[in-house]
Amino acid sequence: MNRRTMILVLGMAAFTVMADNWVVSPILPAIASGIGVPVARAGLLISAYMIPFGAAQLVFGPLADRFGKREIITLTMVLFTVGTALTAIGTSLFYLGVYRLITGIFAASVIPVSIALIGDLVPMPERQAAIGVFLGMAFLGQGLSMAIGGSIAYFLSWRGVFLTYALLSTGVTVLLFVVGRQVPPGRNPGSEFLKPYWRLLTGRSGRTYLIALIEGIFILGQFSYLGGFIEHAFHLNNLWIGMIMTVFGAAAIVGSRGSGRLAQRIGRQKVMLLGFGLTVAASAAFWAFGSVLAVFVVGVGVLGLGNMLAHSTILTMGTEFAASARGAATSLVAFCFMGGGGIGTAIGSRIVGTWGYPTLFLGFGIGLVFLVVLTRVLMSHLENEPPAA
């Protein structure tokens, strides 16, 4: 089996899921107008997706350990495709909410279970680089989401957005069936459901999950409002917002290609500190010079690069915590990261609404400084370990 081909197919699945994940926000007014409801009510579609998306992360990890990672990813991509296609033909807020809920549930498995599968397939010397490539494709999907959704909605309709994603997902699912047949079965019928999470959280690995949670709060929480800031500060349309946000995904891919080699050379803790340090620099640039478009665009790239260096390291570590429960271990990282993002987005909403964007960038930048210090303290044991090899 060609591991590189399988990683690329998994990356395409992640690209599709992450693009779908973020696409409703820029086209929400068009959806609301199309089904005849206020935008505020249509906003429930975002919650209908995100809540089950976060909660289901913890379900699919143990299921993948027990029944096979490739099998679970393929099945959930089939059902994700169905949910996305149904959304394209939804006629009311109720039905659209049900279809987005279905989509969110089955989208939840793709990233954590794919990373666990990469952990099974790729030896440690190559693993962080492989995870980095996978995550780079995922974040590129997130970054391109607004541009793709905005342009399709502008030239066709909001229904065309979901139809396009359903067709893309169909192609990826076919590739999973074809390429995935060569993946050896990795079932563990005796795997447990809840106990692995308790062991992971109460052992030394628990500190890594704490870092992932705080990382999600201050990085994803900040990322959620970059599009709003672009519109507020530069008065650009959704297409241009998406193009600028794509810089985040492009920089993430750059970081993905070097994170593994860098970890081998200087060690994991230093890579994490470098990554989080770059996110501090990006936040400082947003706060001090965010009104300068060129500086802001560079800051978006620096944020994506720093996030990838740190997060790919954390996920690689997650693949080592429990070989027999690797799906649970990586799902817990994803749950903490995305859950932190939800918390950070909620906090950011209050900050932006009350004090404005500069206060958000300053406050979250200070939070990231705290994360650097915490990483230096909690991950000190990595300094004494040999670099990943």
Sequence and secondary structure as in RCSB ss.txt:
>XXXX:A:sequence
MNRRTMILVLGMAAFTVMADNWVVSPILPAIASGIGVPVARAGLLISAYMIPFGAAQLVFGPLADRFGKREIITL
TMVLFTVGTALTAIGTSLFYLGVYRLITGIFAASVIPVSIALIGDLVPMPERQAAIGVFLGMAFLGQGLSMAIGG
SIAYFLSWRGVFLTYALLSTGVTVLLFVVGRQVPPGRNPGSEFLKPYWRLLTGRSGRTYLIALIEGIFILGQFSY
LGGFIEHAFHLNNLWIGMIMTVFGAAAIVGSRGSGRLAQRIGRQKVMLLGFGLTVAASAAFWAFGSVLAVFVVGV
GVLGLGNMLAHSTILTMGTEFAASARGAATSLVAFCFMGGGGIGTAIGSRIVGTWGYPTLFLGFGIGLVFLVVLT
RVLMSHLENEPPAA
>XXXX:A:secstr
  HHHHHHHHHHHHHHHHHHHHSHHHHHHHHHHHHT  HHHHTHHHHHHHHHHHHHHHHHHHHHHHH HHHHHHH
HHHHHHHHHHHHHT  SHHHHHHHHHHHHHHHTTHHHHHHHHHHHHS HHHHHHHHHHHHHHHHHHHHHHHHHHH
HHHHHS HHHHHHHHHHHHHHHHHHHHHHHTTS     TT  SSHHHHHHHHSTTHHHHHHHHHHIIIIIHHHTT
HHHHHHHHH   HHHHHHHHHHHHHHHHHHHHHHHHHHHHH HHHHHHHHHHHHHHHHHHHHHHTTSHHHHHHHH
HHHHHHHHHHHHHHHHHHTTS GGGHHHHHHHHHHHHHHHHHHHHHHHHHHHHHT HHHHHHHHHHHHHHHHHHH
HHHTHHHHTS    
